[in-house]
Amino acid sequence: MGEFTVNHWAMQAILRLMLGADPGEVMHYLMMLGLFCGLLLAAGIVSYRKVGYHE
């Protein structure tokens, strides 16, 4: 279950950077963080519209 959290992907990206890994390997973790960010943004936009905070 721990492999599906934001903390896991961020820690792995930072760890790989500190160990001097290939940029392509680090980009894999950063793309997963970007995917999580996009999903949370989409959820926020959908919930904002449903609640009706339009001013």
mmCIF entry with sequence, helices, sheets and N, C-alpha, C, O atoms, coordinates in Angstrom:
data_MODEL
# 
_entry.id   MODEL 
# 
_entity.id                         1 
_entity.type                       polymer 
_entity.pdbx_number_of_molecules   1 
# 
_entity_poly.entity_id                      1 
_entity_poly.type                           'polypeptide(L)' 
_entity_poly.nstd_linkage                   no 
_entity_poly.nstd_monomer                   no 
_entity_poly.pdbx_seq_one_letter_code       MGEFTVNHWAMQAILRLMLGADPGEVMHYLMMLGLFCGLLLAAGIVSYRKVGYHE 
_entity_poly.pdbx_seq_one_letter_code_can   MGEFTVNHWAMQAILRLMLGADPGEVMHYLMMLGLFCGLLLAAGIVSYRKVGYHE 
_entity_poly.pdbx_strand_id                 A 
# 
loop_
_entity_poly_seq.entity_id 
_entity_poly_seq.num 
_entity_poly_seq.mon_id 
_entity_poly_seq.hetero 
1 1  MET n 
1 2  GLY n 
1 3  GLU n 
1 4  PHE n 
1 5  THR n 
1 6  VAL n 
1 7  ASN n 
1 8  HIS n 
1 9  TRP n 
1 10 ALA n 
1 11 MET n 
1 12 GLN n 
1 13 ALA n 
1 14 ILE n 
1 15 LEU n 
1 16 ARG n 
1 17 LEU n 
1 18 MET n 
1 19 LEU n 
1 20 GLY n 
1 21 ALA n 
1 22 ASP n 
1 23 PRO n 
1 24 GLY n 
1 25 GLU n 
1 26 VAL n 
1 27 MET n 
1 28 HIS n 
1 29 TYR n 
1 30 LEU n 
1 31 MET n 
1 32 MET n 
1 33 LEU n 
1 34 GLY n 
1 35 LEU n 
1 36 PHE n 
1 37 CYS n 
1 38 GLY n 
1 39 LEU n 
1 40 LEU n 
1 41 LEU n 
1 42 ALA n 
1 43 ALA n 
1 44 GLY n 
1 45 ILE n 
1 46 VAL n 
1 47 SER n 
1 48 TYR n 
1 49 ARG n 
1 50 LYS n 
1 51 VAL n 
1 52 GLY n 
1 53 TYR n 
1 54 HIS n 
1 55 GLU n 
# 
_struct_asym.id          A 
_struct_asym.entity_id   1 
# 
loop_
_struct_conf.conf_type_id 
_struct_conf.id 
_struct_conf.pdbx_PDB_helix_id 
_struct_conf.beg_label_comp_id 
_struct_conf.beg_label_asym_id 
_struct_conf.beg_label_seq_id 
_struct_conf.pdbx_beg_PDB_ins_code 
_struct_conf.end_label_comp_id 
_struct_conf.end_label_asym_id 
_struct_conf.end_label_seq_id 
_struct_conf.pdbx_end_PDB_ins_code 
_struct_conf.beg_auth_comp_id 
_struct_conf.beg_auth_asym_id 
_struct_conf.beg_auth_seq_id 
_struct_conf.end_auth_comp_id 
_struct_conf.end_auth_asym_id 
_struct_conf.end_auth_seq_id 
_struct_conf.pdbx_PDB_helix_class 
_struct_conf.details 
_struct_conf.pdbx_PDB_helix_length 
HELX_P HELX_P1 AA1 GLY A 2  ? PHE A 4  ? GLY A 2  PHE A 4  5 ? 3  
HELX_P HELX_P2 AA2 VAL A 6  ? MET A 18 ? VAL A 6  MET A 18 1 ? 13 
HELX_P HELX_P3 AA3 PRO A 23 ? VAL A 51 ? PRO A 23 VAL A 51 1 ? 29 
# 
_struct_conf_type.id          HELX_P 
_struct_conf_type.criteria    ? 
_struct_conf_type.reference   ? 
# 
loop_
_atom_site.group_PDB 
_atom_site.id 
_atom_site.type_symbol 
_atom_site.label_atom_id 
_atom_site.label_alt_id 
_atom_site.label_comp_id 
_atom_site.label_asym_id 
_atom_site.label_entity_id 
_atom_site.label_seq_id 
_atom_site.pdbx_PDB_ins_code 
_atom_site.Cartn_x 
_atom_site.Cartn_y 
_atom_site.Cartn_z 
_atom_site.occupancy 
_atom_site.B_iso_or_equiv 
_atom_site.pdbx_formal_charge 
_atom_site.auth_seq_id 
_atom_site.auth_comp_id 
_atom_site.auth_asym_id 
_atom_site.auth_atom_id 
_atom_site.pdbx_PDB_model_num 
ATOM 1   N N  . MET A 1 1  ? 0.820   -1.198 0.000   1.00 0.00 ? 1  MET A N  1 
ATOM 2   C CA . MET A 1 1  ? 0.000   0.000  0.000   1.00 0.00 ? 1  MET A CA 1 
ATOM 3   C C  . MET A 1 1  ? 0.866   1.265  0.000   1.00 0.00 ? 1  MET A C  1 
ATOM 4   O O  . MET A 1 1  ? 0.471   2.294  -0.549  1.00 0.00 ? 1  MET A O  1 
ATOM 5   N N  . GLY A 1 2  ? 2.033   1.180  0.613   1.00 0.00 ? 2  GLY A N  1 
ATOM 6   C CA . GLY A 1 2  ? 2.902   2.346  0.711   1.00 0.00 ? 2  GLY A CA 1 
ATOM 7   C C  . GLY A 1 2  ? 3.424   2.831  -0.629  1.00 0.00 ? 2  GLY A C  1 
ATOM 8   O O  . GLY A 1 2  ? 3.817   3.991  -0.755  1.00 0.00 ? 2  GLY A O  1 
ATOM 9   N N  . GLU A 1 3  ? 3.435   1.961  -1.631  1.00 0.00 ? 3  GLU A N  1 
ATOM 10  C CA . GLU A 1 3  ? 3.947   2.358  -2.943  1.00 0.00 ? 3  GLU A CA 1 
ATOM 11  C C  . GLU A 1 3  ? 2.956   3.218  -3.721  1.00 0.00 ? 3  GLU A C  1 
ATOM 12  O O  . GLU A 1 3  ? 3.285   3.709  -4.801  1.00 0.00 ? 3  GLU A O  1 
ATOM 13  N N  . PHE A 1 4  ? 1.758   3.405  -3.195  1.00 0.00 ? 4  PHE A N  1 
ATOM 14  C CA . PHE A 1 4  ? 0.744   4.187  -3.891  1.00 0.00 ? 4  PHE A CA 1 
ATOM 15  C C  . PHE A 1 4  ? 0.464   5.499  -3.173  1.00 0.00 ? 4  PHE A C  1 
ATOM 16  O O  . PHE A 1 4  ? -0.652  6.015  -3.224  1.00 0.00 ? 4  PHE A O  1 
ATOM 17  N N  . THR A 1 5  ? 1.479   6.038  -2.502  1.00 0.00 ? 5  THR A N  1 
ATOM 18  C CA . THR A 1 5  ? 1.317   7.309  -1.802  1.00 0.00 ? 5  THR A CA 1 
ATOM 19  C C  . THR A 1 5  ? 2.231   8.364  -2.420  1.00 0.00 ? 5  THR A C  1 
ATOM 20  O O  . THR A 1 5  ? 3.228   8.047  -3.069  1.00 0.00 ? 5  THR A O  1 
ATOM 21  N N  . VAL A 1 6  ? 1.869   9.605  -2.203  1.00 0.00 ? 6  VAL A N  1 
ATOM 22  C CA . VAL A 1 6  ? 2.676   10.719 -2.719  1.00 0.00 ? 6  VAL A CA 1 
ATOM 23  C C  . VAL A 1 6  ? 4.046   10.726 -2.045  1.00 0.00 ? 6  VAL A C  1 
ATOM 24  O O  . VAL A 1 6  ? 5.057   11.004 -2.690  1.00 0.00 ? 6  VAL A O  1 
ATOM 25  N N  . ASN A 1 7  ? 4.079   10.422 -0.754  1.00 0.00 ? 7  ASN A N  1 
ATOM 26  C CA . ASN A 1 7  ? 5.355   10.426 -0.028  1.00 0.00 ? 7  ASN A CA 1 
ATOM 27  C C  . ASN A 1 7  ? 6.339   9.413  -0.616  1.00 0.00 ? 7  ASN A C  1 
ATOM 28  O O  . ASN A 1 7  ? 7.537   9.686  -0.695  1.00 0.00 ? 7  ASN A O  1 
ATOM 29  N N  . HIS A 1 8  ? 5.847   8.271  -1.019  1.00 0.00 ? 8  HIS A N  1 
ATOM 30  C CA . HIS A 1 8  ? 6.727   7.246  -1.593  1.00 0.00 ? 8  HIS A CA 1 
ATOM 31  C C  . HIS A 1 8  ? 7.366   7.742  -2.886  1.00 0.00 ? 8  HIS A C  1 
ATOM 32  O O  . HIS A 1 8  ? 8.577   7.618  -3.067  1.00 0.00 ? 8  HIS A O  1 
ATOM 33  N N  . TRP A 1 9  ? 6.566   8.298  -3.775  1.00 0.00 ? 9  TRP A N  1 
ATOM 34  C CA . TRP A 1 9  ? 7.095   8.747  -5.067  1.00 0.00 ? 9  TRP A CA 1 
ATOM 35  C C  . TRP A 1 9  ? 8.059   9.915  -4.885  1.00 0.00 ? 9  TRP A C  1 
ATOM 36  O O  . TRP A 1 9  ? 9.080   9.982  -5.569  1.00 0.00 ? 9  TRP A O  1 
ATOM 37  N N  . ALA A 1 10 ? 7.746   10.840 -3.969  1.00 0.00 ? 10 ALA A N  1 
ATOM 38  C CA . ALA A 1 10 ? 8.640   11.973 -3.732  1.00 0.00 ? 10 ALA A CA 1 
ATOM 39  C C  . ALA A 1 10 ? 9.957   11.513 -3.106  1.00 0.00 ? 10 ALA A C  1 
ATOM 40  O O  . ALA A 1 10 ? 11.026  11.976 -3.503  1.00 0.00 ? 10 ALA A O  1 
ATOM 41  N N  . MET A 1 11 ? 9.885   10.604 -2.131  1.00 0.00 ? 11 MET A N  1 
ATOM 42  C CA . MET A 1 11 ? 11.089  10.112 -1.483  1.00 0.00 ? 11 MET A CA 1 
ATOM 43  C C  . MET A 1 11 ? 11.969  9.350  -2.468  1.00 0.00 ? 11 MET A C  1 
ATOM 44  O O  . MET A 1 11 ? 13.191  9.495  -2.444  1.00 0.00 ? 11 MET A O  1 
ATOM 45  N N  . GLN A 1 12 ? 11.364  8.541  -3.330  1.00 0.00 ? 12 GLN A N  1 
ATOM 46  C CA . GLN A 1 12 ? 12.140  7.796  -4.314  1.00 0.00 ? 12 GLN A CA 1 
ATOM 47  C C  . GLN A 1 12 ? 12.823  8.743  -5.306  1.00 0.00 ? 12 GLN A C  1 
ATOM 48  O O  . GLN A 1 12 ? 13.970  8.516  -5.689  1.00 0.00 ? 12 GLN A O  1 
ATOM 49  N N  . ALA A 1 13 ? 12.127  9.796  -5.717  1.00 0.00 ? 13 ALA A N  1 
ATOM 50  C CA . ALA A 1 13 ? 12.728  10.757 -6.650  1.00 0.00 ? 13 ALA A CA 1 
ATOM 51  C C  . ALA A 1 13 ? 13.922  11.462 -6.008  1.00 0.00 ? 13 ALA A C  1 
ATOM 52  O O  . ALA A 1 13 ? 14.971  11.603 -6.636  1.00 0.00 ? 13 ALA A O  1 
ATOM 53  N N  . ILE A 1 14 ? 13.765  11.901 -4.768  1.00 0.00 ? 14 ILE A N  1 
ATOM 54  C CA . ILE A 1 14 ? 14.856  12.590 -4.079  1.00 0.00 ? 14 ILE A CA 1 
ATOM 55  C C  . ILE A 1 14 ? 16.016  11.634 -3.830  1.00 0.00 ? 14 ILE A C  1 
ATOM 56  O O  . ILE A 1 14 ? 17.177  12.004 -3.999  1.00 0.00 ? 14 ILE A O  1 
ATOM 57  N N  . LEU A 1 15 ? 15.706  10.419 -3.433  1.00 0.00 ? 15 LEU A N  1 
ATOM 58  C CA . LEU A 1 15 ? 16.751  9.423  -3.190  1.00 0.00 ? 15 LEU A CA 1 
ATOM 59  C C  . LEU A 1 15 ? 17.540  9.134  -4.458  1.00 0.00 ? 15 LEU A C  1 
ATOM 60  O O  . LEU A 1 15 ? 18.768  9.063  -4.426  1.00 0.00 ? 15 LEU A O  1 
ATOM 61  N N  . ARG A 1 16 ? 16.839  8.966  -5.575  1.00 0.00 ? 16 ARG A N  1 
ATOM 62  C CA . ARG A 1 16 ? 17.526  8.694  -6.843  1.00 0.00 ? 16 ARG A CA 1 
ATOM 63  C C  . ARG A 1 16 ? 18.410  9.879  -7.256  1.00 0.00 ? 16 ARG A C  1 
ATOM 64  O O  . ARG A 1 16 ? 19.504  9.689  -7.788  1.00 0.00 ? 16 ARG A O  1 
ATOM 65  N N  . LEU A 1 17 ? 17.922  11.107 -7.006  1.00 0.00 ? 17 LEU A N  1 
ATOM 66  C CA . LEU A 1 17 ? 18.737  12.280 -7.320  1.00 0.00 ? 17 LEU A CA 1 
ATOM 67  C C  . LEU A 1 17 ? 20.008  12.304 -6.480  1.00 0.00 ? 17 LEU A C  1 
ATOM 68  O O  . LEU A 1 17 ? 21.084  12.620 -6.986  1.00 0.00 ? 17 LEU A O  1 
ATOM 69  N N  . MET A 1 18 ? 19.883  11.969 -5.192  1.00 0.00 ? 18 MET A N  1 
ATOM 70  C CA . MET A 1 18 ? 21.057  11.969 -4.313  1.00 0.00 ? 18 MET A CA 1 
ATOM 71  C C  . MET A 1 18 ? 22.045  10.875 -4.687  1.00 0.00 ? 18 MET A C  1 
ATOM 72  O O  . MET A 1 18 ? 23.250  11.044 -4.501  1.00 0.00 ? 18 MET A O  1 
ATOM 73  N N  . LEU A 1 19 ? 21.558  9.763  -5.209  1.00 0.00 ? 19 LEU A N  1 
ATOM 74  C CA . LEU A 1 19 ? 22.440  8.665  -5.588  1.00 0.00 ? 19 LEU A CA 1 
ATOM 75  C C  . LEU A 1 19 ? 23.021  8.834  -6.986  1.00 0.00 ? 19 LEU A C  1 
ATOM 76  O O  . LEU A 1 19 ? 23.828  8.016  -7.428  1.00 0.00 ? 19 LEU A O  1 
ATOM 77  N N  . GLY A 1 20 ? 22.613  9.896  -7.687  1.00 0.00 ? 20 GLY A N  1 
ATOM 78  C CA . GLY A 1 20 ? 23.163  10.169 -9.008  1.00 0.00 ? 20 GLY A CA 1 
ATOM 79  C C  . GLY A 1 20 ? 22.608  9.265  -10.092 1.00 0.00 ? 20 GLY A C  1 
ATOM 80  O O  . GLY A 1 20 ? 23.337  8.881  -11.006 1.00 0.00 ? 20 GLY A O  1 
ATOM 81  N N  . ALA A 1 21 ? 21.342  8.922  -10.008 1.00 0.00 ? 21 ALA A N  1 
ATOM 82  C CA . ALA A 1 21 ? 20.718  8.029  -10.987 1.00 0.00 ? 21 ALA A CA 1 
ATOM 83  C C  . ALA A 1 21 ? 20.527  8.740  -12.328 1.00 0.00 ? 21 ALA A C  1 
ATOM 84  O O  . ALA A 1 21 ? 20.650  9.960  -12.434 1.00 0.00 ? 21 ALA A O  1 
ATOM 85  N N  . ASP A 1 22 ? 20.229  7.954  -13.320 1.00 0.00 ? 22 ASP A N  1 
ATOM 86  C CA . ASP A 1 22 ? 19.959  8.450  -14.665 1.00 0.00 ? 22 ASP A CA 1 
ATOM 87  C C  . ASP A 1 22 ? 18.728  9.371  -14.638 1.00 0.00 ? 22 ASP A C  1 
ATOM 88  O O  . ASP A 1 22 ? 17.744  9.052  -13.971 1.00 0.00 ? 22 ASP A O  1 
ATOM 89  N N  . PRO A 1 23 ? 18.767  10.515 -15.356 1.00 0.00 ? 23 PRO A N  1 
ATOM 90  C CA . PRO A 1 23 ? 17.611  11.430 -15.356 1.00 0.00 ? 23 PRO A CA 1 
ATOM 91  C C  . PRO A 1 23 ? 16.308  10.768 -15.809 1.00 0.00 ? 23 PRO A C  1 
ATOM 92  O O  . PRO A 1 23 ? 15.234  11.159 -15.351 1.00 0.00 ? 23 PRO A O  1 
ATOM 93  N N  . GLY A 1 24 ? 16.380  9.790  -16.686 1.00 0.00 ? 24 GLY A N  1 
ATOM 94  C CA . GLY A 1 24 ? 15.177  9.099  -17.127 1.00 0.00 ? 24 GLY A CA 1 
ATOM 95  C C  . GLY A 1 24 ? 14.501  8.338  -16.003 1.00 0.00 ? 24 GLY A C  1 
ATOM 96  O O  . GLY A 1 24 ? 13.274  8.249  -15.949 1.00 0.00 ? 24 GLY A O  1 
ATOM 97  N N  . GLU A 1 25 ? 15.304  7.792  -15.110 1.00 0.00 ? 25 GLU A N  1 
ATOM 98  C CA . GLU A 1 25 ? 14.735  7.062  -13.965 1.00 0.00 ? 25 GLU A CA 1 
ATOM 99  C C  . GLU A 1 25 ? 14.069  8.020  -12.988 1.00 0.00 ? 25 GLU A C  1 
ATOM 100 O O  . GLU A 1 25 ? 13.024  7.701  -12.420 1.00 0.00 ? 25 GLU A O  1 
ATOM 101 N N  . VAL A 1 26 ? 14.660  9.183  -12.791 1.00 0.00 ? 26 VAL A N  1 
ATOM 102 C CA . VAL A 1 26 ? 14.086  10.179 -11.891 1.00 0.00 ? 26 VAL A CA 1 
ATOM 103 C C  . VAL A 1 26 ? 12.805  10.749 -12.496 1.00 0.00 ? 26 VAL A C  1 
ATOM 104 O O  . VAL A 1 26 ? 11.849  11.036 -11.776 1.00 0.00 ? 26 VAL A O  1 
ATOM 105 N N  . MET A 1 27 ? 12.787  10.913 -13.817 1.00 0.00 ? 27 MET A N  1 
ATOM 106 C CA . MET A 1 27 ? 11.599  11.455 -14.480 1.00 0.00 ? 27 MET A CA 1 
ATOM 107 C C  . MET A 1 27 ? 10.385  10.546 -14.295 1.00 0.00 ? 27 MET A C  1 
ATOM 108 O O  . MET A 1 27 ? 9.252   11.027 -14.258 1.00 0.00 ? 27 MET A O  1 
ATOM 109 N N  . HIS A 1 28 ? 10.608  9.258  -14.181 1.00 0.00 ? 28 HIS A N  1 
ATOM 110 C CA . HIS A 1 28 ? 9.504   8.325  -13.942 1.00 0.00 ? 28 HIS A CA 1 
ATOM 111 C C  . HIS A 1 28 ? 8.778   8.692  -12.651 1.00 0.00 ? 28 HIS A C  1 
ATOM 112 O O  . HIS A 1 28 ? 7.548   8.733  -12.611 1.00 0.00 ? 28 HIS A O  1 
ATOM 113 N N  . TYR A 1 29 ? 9.542   8.955  -11.607 1.00 0.00 ? 29 TYR A N  1 
ATOM 114 C CA . TYR A 1 29 ? 8.940   9.305  -10.319 1.00 0.00 ? 29 TYR A CA 1 
ATOM 115 C C  . TYR A 1 29 ? 8.298   10.691 -10.377 1.00 0.00 ? 29 TYR A C  1 
ATOM 116 O O  . TYR A 1 29 ? 7.239   10.907 -9.788  1.00 0.00 ? 29 TYR A O  1 
ATOM 117 N N  . LEU A 1 30 ? 8.925   11.618 -11.073 1.00 0.00 ? 30 LEU A N  1 
ATOM 118 C CA . LEU A 1 30 ? 8.354   12.955 -11.181 1.00 0.00 ? 30 LEU A CA 1 
ATOM 119 C C  . LEU A 1 30 ? 7.065   12.957 -12.002 1.00 0.00 ? 30 LEU A C  1 
ATOM 120 O O  . LEU A 1 30 ? 6.146   13.725 -11.718 1.00 0.00 ? 30 LEU A O  1 
ATOM 121 N N  . MET A 1 31 ? 7.000   12.101 -13.012 1.00 0.00 ? 31 MET A N  1 
ATOM 122 C CA . MET A 1 31 ? 5.769   12.007 -13.799 1.00 0.00 ? 31 MET A CA 1 
ATOM 123 C C  . MET A 1 31 ? 4.635   11.422 -12.961 1.00 0.00 ? 31 MET A C  1 
ATOM 124 O O  . MET A 1 31 ? 3.483   11.827 -13.114 1.00 0.00 ? 31 MET A O  1 
ATOM 125 N N  . MET A 1 32 ? 4.947   10.482 -12.084 1.00 0.00 ? 32 MET A N  1 
ATOM 126 C CA . MET A 1 32 ? 3.916   9.942  -11.193 1.00 0.00 ? 32 MET A CA 1 
ATOM 127 C C  . MET A 1 32 ? 3.420   11.012 -10.231 1.00 0.00 ? 32 MET A C  1 
ATOM 128 O O  . MET A 1 32 ? 2.224   11.079 -9.945  1.00 0.00 ? 32 MET A O  1 
ATOM 129 N N  . LEU A 1 33 ? 4.328   11.852 -9.726  1.00 0.00 ? 33 LEU A N  1 
ATOM 130 C CA . LEU A 1 33 ? 3.913   12.963 -8.875  1.00 0.00 ? 33 LEU A CA 1 
ATOM 131 C C  . LEU A 1 33 ? 3.044   13.946 -9.651  1.00 0.00 ? 33 LEU A C  1 
ATOM 132 O O  . LEU A 1 33 ? 2.074   14.477 -9.111  1.00 0.00 ? 33 LEU A O  1 
ATOM 133 N N  . GLY A 1 34 ? 3.387   14.191 -10.911 1.00 0.00 ? 34 GLY A N  1 
ATOM 134 C CA . GLY A 1 34 ? 2.572   15.060 -11.756 1.00 0.00 ? 34 GLY A CA 1 
ATOM 135 C C  . GLY A 1 34 ? 1.190   14.483 -12.001 1.00 0.00 ? 34 GLY A C  1 
ATOM 136 O O  . GLY A 1 34 ? 0.204   15.217 -12.054 1.00 0.00 ? 34 GLY A O  1 
ATOM 137 N N  . LEU A 1 35 ? 1.119   13.166 -12.151 1.00 0.00 ? 35 LEU A N  1 
ATOM 138 C CA . LEU A 1 35 ? -0.173  12.502 -12.332 1.00 0.00 ? 35 LEU A CA 1 
ATOM 139 C C  . LEU A 1 35 ? -1.041  12.669 -11.090 1.00 0.00 ? 35 LEU A C  1 
ATOM 140 O O  . LEU A 1 35 ? -2.227  12.981 -11.199 1.00 0.00 ? 35 LEU A O  1 
ATOM 141 N N  . PHE A 1 36 ? -0.452  12.463 -9.899  1.00 0.00 ? 36 PHE A N  1 
ATOM 142 C CA . PHE A 1 36 ? -1.193  12.677 -8.660  1.00 0.00 ? 36 PHE A CA 1 
ATOM 143 C C  . PHE A 1 36 ? -1.679  14.119 -8.564  1.00 0.00 ? 36 PHE A C  1 
ATOM 144 O O  . PHE A 1 36 ? -2.815  14.374 -8.165  1.00 0.00 ? 36 PHE A O  1 
ATOM 145 N N  . CYS A 1 37 ? -0.817  15.052 -8.929  1.00 0.00 ? 37 CYS A N  1 
ATOM 146 C CA . CYS A 1 37 ? -1.176  16.471 -8.890  1.00 0.00 ? 37 CYS A CA 1 
ATOM 147 C C  . CYS A 1 37 ? -2.345  16.758 -9.819  1.00 0.00 ? 37 CYS A C  1 
ATOM 148 O O  . CYS A 1 37 ? -3.279  17.468 -9.444  1.00 0.00 ? 37 CYS A O  1 
ATOM 149 N N  . GLY A 1 38 ? -2.300  16.213 -11.023 1.00 0.00 ? 38 GLY A N  1 
ATOM 150 C CA . GLY A 1 38 ? -3.389  16.411 -11.969 1.00 0.00 ? 38 GLY A CA 1 
ATOM 151 C C  . GLY A 1 38 ? -4.705  15.817 -11.487 1.00 0.00 ? 38 GLY A C  1 
ATOM 152 O O  . GLY A 1 38 ? -5.764  16.419 -11.662 1.00 0.00 ? 38 GLY A O  1 
ATOM 153 N N  . LEU A 1 39 ? -4.638  14.635 -10.881 1.00 0.00 ? 39 LEU A N  1 
ATOM 154 C CA . LEU A 1 39 ? -5.847  14.012 -10.350 1.00 0.00 ? 39 LEU A CA 1 
ATOM 155 C C  . LEU A 1 39 ? -6.445  14.829 -9.209  1.00 0.00 ? 39 LEU A C  1 
ATOM 156 O O  . LEU A 1 39 ? -7.661  15.009 -9.140  1.00 0.00 ? 39 LEU A O  1 
ATOM 157 N N  . LEU A 1 40 ? -5.599  15.318 -8.324  1.00 0.00 ? 40 LEU A N  1 
ATOM 158 C CA . LEU A 1 40 ? -6.100  16.144 -7.226  1.00 0.00 ? 40 LEU A CA 1 
ATOM 159 C C  . LEU A 1 40 ? -6.659  17.468 -7.729  1.00 0.00 ? 40 LEU A C  1 
ATOM 160 O O  . LEU A 1 40 ? -7.653  17.965 -7.198  1.00 0.00 ? 40 LEU A O  1 
ATOM 161 N N  . LEU A 1 41 ? -6.030  18.039 -8.742  1.00 0.00 ? 41 LEU A N  1 
ATOM 162 C CA . LEU A 1 41 ? -6.542  19.273 -9.334  1.00 0.00 ? 41 LEU A CA 1 
ATOM 163 C C  . LEU A 1 41 ? -7.902  19.046 -9.969  1.00 0.00 ? 41 LEU A C  1 
ATOM 164 O O  . LEU A 1 41 ? -8.812  19.858 -9.796  1.00 0.00 ? 41 LEU A O  1 
ATOM 165 N N  . ALA A 1 42 ? -8.051  17.941 -10.709 1.00 0.00 ? 42 ALA A N  1 
ATOM 166 C CA . ALA A 1 42 ? -9.337  17.622 -11.333 1.00 0.00 ? 42 ALA A CA 1 
ATOM 167 C C  . ALA A 1 42 ? -10.413 17.394 -10.278 1.00 0.00 ? 42 ALA A C  1 
ATOM 168 O O  . ALA A 1 42 ? -11.546 17.846 -10.444 1.00 0.00 ? 42 ALA A O  1 
ATOM 169 N N  . ALA A 1 43 ? -10.074 16.699 -9.197  1.00 0.00 ? 43 ALA A N  1 
ATOM 170 C CA . ALA A 1 43 ? -11.040 16.472 -8.122  1.00 0.00 ? 43 ALA A CA 1 
ATOM 171 C C  . ALA A 1 43 ? -11.448 17.783 -7.474  1.00 0.00 ? 43 ALA A C  1 
ATOM 172 O O  . ALA A 1 43 ? -12.617 17.971 -7.136  1.00 0.00 ? 43 ALA A O  1 
ATOM 173 N N  . GLY A 1 44 ? -10.503 18.687 -7.297  1.00 0.00 ? 44 GLY A N  1 
ATOM 174 C CA . GLY A 1 44 ? -10.814 19.992 -6.723  1.00 0.00 ? 44 GLY A CA 1 
ATOM 175 C C  . GLY A 1 44 ? -11.708 20.821 -7.618  1.00 0.00 ? 44 GLY A C  1 
ATOM 176 O O  . GLY A 1 44 ? -12.621 21.487 -7.131  1.00 0.00 ? 44 GLY A O  1 
ATOM 177 N N  . ILE A 1 45 ? -11.463 20.794 -8.916  1.00 0.00 ? 45 ILE A N  1 
ATOM 178 C CA . ILE A 1 45 ? -12.292 21.556 -9.861  1.00 0.00 ? 45 ILE A CA 1 
ATOM 179 C C  . ILE A 1 45 ? -13.709 21.002 -9.893  1.00 0.00 ? 45 ILE A C  1 
ATOM 180 O O  . ILE A 1 45 ? -14.678 21.762 -9.892  1.00 0.00 ? 45 ILE A O  1 
ATOM 181 N N  . VAL A 1 46 ? -13.830 19.678 -9.922  1.00 0.00 ? 46 VAL A N  1 
ATOM 182 C CA . VAL A 1 46 ? -15.162 19.060 -9.958  1.00 0.00 ? 46 VAL A CA 1 
ATOM 183 C C  . VAL A 1 46 ? -15.931 19.368 -8.675  1.00 0.00 ? 46 VAL A C  1 
ATOM 184 O O  . VAL A 1 46 ? -17.110 19.716 -8.730  1.00 0.00 ? 46 VAL A O  1 
ATOM 185 N N  . SER A 1 47 ? -15.274 19.244 -7.525  1.00 0.00 ? 47 SER A N  1 
ATOM 186 C CA . SER A 1 47 ? -15.976 19.497 -6.263  1.00 0.00 ? 47 SER A CA 1 
ATOM 187 C C  . SER A 1 47 ? -16.296 20.979 -6.111  1.00 0.00 ? 47 SER A C  1 
ATOM 188 O O  . SER A 1 47 ? -17.316 21.319 -5.512  1.00 0.00 ? 47 SER A O  1 
ATOM 189 N N  . TYR A 1 48 ? -15.473 21.857 -6.625  1.00 0.00 ? 48 TYR A N  1 
ATOM 190 C CA . TYR A 1 48 ? -15.737 23.301 -6.547  1.00 0.00 ? 48 TYR A CA 1 
ATOM 191 C C  . TYR A 1 48 ? -16.997 23.643 -7.333  1.00 0.00 ? 48 TYR A C  1 
ATOM 192 O O  . TYR A 1 48 ? -17.812 24.448 -6.883  1.00 0.00 ? 48 TYR A O  1 
ATOM 193 N N  . ARG A 1 49 ? -17.157 23.041 -8.493  1.00 0.00 ? 49 ARG A N  1 
ATOM 194 C CA . ARG A 1 49 ? -18.336 23.310 -9.312  1.00 0.00 ? 49 ARG A CA 1 
ATOM 195 C C  . ARG A 1 49 ? -19.605 22.734 -8.704  1.00 0.00 ? 49 ARG A C  1 
ATOM 196 O O  . ARG A 1 49 ? -20.666 23.350 -8.804  1.00 0.00 ? 49 ARG A O  1 
ATOM 197 N N  . LYS A 1 50 ? -19.519 21.562 -8.074  1.00 0.00 ? 50 LYS A N  1 
ATOM 198 C CA . LYS A 1 50 ? -20.695 20.921 -7.512  1.00 0.00 ? 50 LYS A CA 1 
ATOM 199 C C  . LYS A 1 50 ? -21.209 21.639 -6.267  1.00 0.00 ? 50 LYS A C  1 
ATOM 200 O O  . LYS A 1 50 ? -22.416 21.667 -6.026  1.00 0.00 ? 50 LYS A O  1 
ATOM 201 N N  . VAL A 1 51 ? -20.312 22.216 -5.479  1.00 0.00 ? 51 VAL A N  1 
ATOM 202 C CA . VAL A 1 51 ? -20.729 22.875 -4.252  1.00 0.00 ? 51 VAL A CA 1 
ATOM 203 C C  . VAL A 1 51 ? -21.354 24.218 -4.555  1.00 0.00 ? 51 VAL A C  1 
ATOM 204 O O  . VAL A 1 51 ? -22.251 24.649 -3.830  1.00 0.00 ? 51 VAL A O  1 
ATOM 205 N N  . GLY A 1 52 ? -20.913 24.892 -5.598  1.00 0.00 ? 52 GLY A N  1 
ATOM 206 C CA . GLY A 1 52 ? -21.512 26.140 -6.024  1.00 0.00 ? 52 GLY A CA 1 
ATOM 207 C C  . GLY A 1 52 ? -20.963 27.370 -5.343  1.00 0.00 ? 52 GLY A C  1 
ATOM 208 O O  . GLY A 1 52 ? -21.731 28.195 -4.849  1.00 0.00 ? 52 GLY A O  1 
ATOM 209 N N  . TYR A 1 53 ? -19.647 27.512 -5.304  1.00 0.00 ? 53 TYR A N  1 
ATOM 210 C CA . TYR A 1 53 ? -19.045 28.678 -4.699  1.00 0.00 ? 53 TYR A CA 1 
ATOM 211 C C  . TYR A 1 53 ? -18.867 29.828 -5.700  1.00 0.00 ? 53 TYR A C  1 
ATOM 212 O O  . TYR A 1 53 ? -17.996 30.678 -5.517  1.00 0.00 ? 53 TYR A O  1 
ATOM 213 N N  . HIS A 1 54 ? -19.661 29.854 -6.719  1.00 0.00 ? 54 HIS A N  1 
ATOM 214 C CA . HIS A 1 54 ? -19.516 30.885 -7.748  1.00 0.00 ? 54 HIS A CA 1 
ATOM 215 C C  . HIS A 1 54 ? -19.943 32.243 -7.185  1.00 0.00 ? 54 HIS A C  1 
ATOM 216 O O  . HIS A 1 54 ? -21.010 32.369 -6.586  1.00 0.00 ? 54 HIS A O  1 
ATOM 217 N N  . GLU A 1 55 ? -19.110 33.238 -7.383  1.00 0.00 ? 55 GLU A N  1 
ATOM 218 C CA . GLU A 1 55 ? -19.450 34.590 -6.914  1.00 0.00 ? 55 GLU A CA 1 
ATOM 219 C C  . GLU A 1 55 ? -19.542 35.531 -8.081  1.00 0.00 ? 55 GLU A C  1 
ATOM 220 O O  . GLU A 1 55 ? -19.819 36.716 -7.898  1.00 0.00 ? 55 GLU A O  1 
# 
